[in-house]
Structure formats: structure tokens, C-alpha cells
């Protein structure tokens, strides 16, 4: 696996002139942030050695190099999910490649179901912690010492300084935001009413099918992480309705401009 990571990183370095220090993972319906990037190069995943290929609608499937907020970045327009049949090593492979490109700060976004009764559809939740409810962990197996320690610390999975700055940016633009804990499950089914209650009872504010493995891998490699979630539907008793992936995409797309302001200005401030 380590040899493949290095090979992929070498290939990508041969294609670009930039040296990105910031990585961005754009989730369901959130790929429009790419419109704010001054693009140097966009490479379809299928053309990148060892890269998985995204199979989910709303995930374009290309790696973008360029500048955003005056900083050199690399952005994944579409991510990989455990439910697609990939193993955890494949899900977090791009994050590990980013590290070998020089990335030390990771931004992750997603659309999620809100289980906090105070949330509204379309709300932006800054992630301040997570609960791993996947049946496995991307670090299981022999540790790759070149990437990080056997037992990485997770006392601050999401950067407190970046959370504070994001809240300040949101206030300056009169953008309503909340802050909360994200629970990561496998999917691809959305949760049952009983599962929503369980997820709330264990301390979560939102639930989704991504992000947690990527942040675990990033923290293993010493990256600073910032996560944001758009609440696309509600898993609150009395407010649960039938939900489709298209509805999730639609809500995320409408909320995206606000998220774009926060992330763009946050990157500029680094």
C-alpha cells in the first residue's frame, strides 16, 4: 500500500507545478466550490494510477489542483465510500496521497441527517467531534510507521482554532451555523427511526456515511482538520419523512454558497 501511495504521489507531482499544502474533500452536492478555485489542472480519477473511481451521483470524480483564497490547494470533487465496496485502505487512499504531495491541512464536507431537534434542513453544522460507528477503522492492520504512530491521539480531531475562526467568519456574513458531533455509519441505507433515536442518545447531532475514516487517516499523519456538514434531512421523531438521494443533493446545493464563503475565507486566513 505504501509503495502505491508514493507511486501515485510521484505521478501527480509530475503533472503539476504547484505544491499544495491544503486538501479539500467535497461531498454530496457540494462540488460547486470548485467554481471558486483558480484551476491549474483537473485530472479524472480514472486517469490516476491506483486511484479508486467514485460511483455515486453527485460526486464528479476528479482531482483539482489550483488556488483558492490565495493558497495552493488540491481538491477531491467526489469521494469514496465504504458502502461502494471499497475497503478502508481505498477509502482513505487519496488522503494519504495528499500527505505525500505536501498537504498538512484537510477540509472535509458532507451532507448529513440531523438528529439534534434544534436543527433545520439546510443548516450548516461545523463538526467539532465524531463517533466512529463503522465496523472497522482505516488504521487496522500493520502500522505504516512512515505515515504515523501505531496509536495516534484523537483528543482534537477537528481543529479548535479553525472552528473559532469559521464561527467568526459566519458571524461577519450573518450566516446561521451550528456546531456538533457527527456519527459515521456505513450506509447505503438511510437510518430507521429507531436508529436515529439511538444515534441521538449516544451523543451525536448528525449522521452520515463518510468523513470519519478520512479524518482518522489525516490525524494519523499529523494533519490539522476542519469539517462542515450540511443538514439535508431530519432524523428527529415527528419530523422524519421519506428521503431520496436527489433531495439530499438539492438541499446541499442550495446551502453550498454559504459553505463556500466560510471555507474560502477560512483558507485565506491560514
Steps between C-alpha positions, in 0.01 A plus 500: 500500500776747591674440167174572316449822697849620409461397135172693470650805670799492263269484199294796621811706578615440143175654372496822705719798574331590829577372850162473678498526877121485531277208405122519454249216475167607351201282585150444362369803311791712617722482193413857399777639720720408205356805320689718749833328431748643251564164336846400383408141414203264537575128475220239481547232765504230233821649358686497834704185577357292790210742557151360563214639289195667657171327414256732677276757332605850609867401519669617180815295543798721429798640684536877473826692541505878523463792740219603734513795737852567373622157613610201292253216547407154379129414507315174459180566304330184623618255766499123556269322742521173687151409370624507142694183576838660558704391799613764748846517345343602170259747664787694659756443223458854356555659842824308538608606152426862595747469788775396259414799281573726797150557639489572873145640537186311396151641443214250481135560416192282485122494499349334807181422685437719801396328825526809717138623544617862475632455147328610180535361148772690315684591819879507499658304784868540580626162618678517836529124564391167359393150598628212288212254447663331201575131564871564446768768507741605221797444732425133570783276379877548503583861582675700228754673723596739221146640516452526874503328842332171587267671748424853373346753737142608422444753779448777240381338176368834369713811543371726776679804356341451158157443656532830688607681184214344295245615757642850480475496118140375515406775746656766274282380211184442709509130415315279746719211607495238772769280648474133578608137500484289184439125507636297209314185387549274200175564307384477229157479665384810678430442867182359649309708758636278777854543372458878498392488866799278584741735321361798689511313832872424465577870463494580128345800328522371143559174317653414165694242299845659462756740651594298811746263321661790314551705815643199687753448220580872489558523874718187485725697263500814714262712290284777644134440407189712453162343428165644400169324445185621327187365669308358203221320689377450856508181704296650781186322626196667344709657222616185320380477141593284203829628356667444163861562396372764258341691790827486691689637199249779454524622859879483496519693174279781636708532818831477317558876439506564876739211558718632216533839670606341828753260350646753253556766767627244750761380250595861426556562872742209547 
